[in-house]
């Protein structure tokens, strides 16, 4: 019994001394902690391109399905702000992205154009510059071919539409 008490007391003493930072005879010296693992892996160009193309296609797929909650989930915060500001300037009262999309789709011509862009778009190229990207695409609307550029921004590791898209030869800015 005395041996057990002695062993427990010795273990407590070793633990106390180790906690104070004083070396204990026979104990190996404390080693420095390894450097922390990077929290964000380095960019992978092929993975970035795939993720950007997926966001583009999934965004238009959600719009065609009228799933505005999903579509709005692909927008960077500034995209929603811009949408709501543009609608407000036109006298449309919308407080959320979903309300804004509902207002845009309430105009049948807008809905038809966005759907045609999404259905017919082919991706020409993707350019990534750090946390920003441009996806260039071509689509046919009302029998006319046009080109567009959709800008994206990496936000918390996800590619999101940054709200600065352009289209030429297509009679609408909606959804780009």
Beta strands, then each sheet from edge to edge (+ up, - down):
strand 1: 122-129
strand 2: 132-141
strand 3: 144-155
strand 4: 158-161
strand 5: 166-168
sheet 1: 1+ 2- 3+ 4-
sheet 2: 1+ 2- 3+ 5-
end
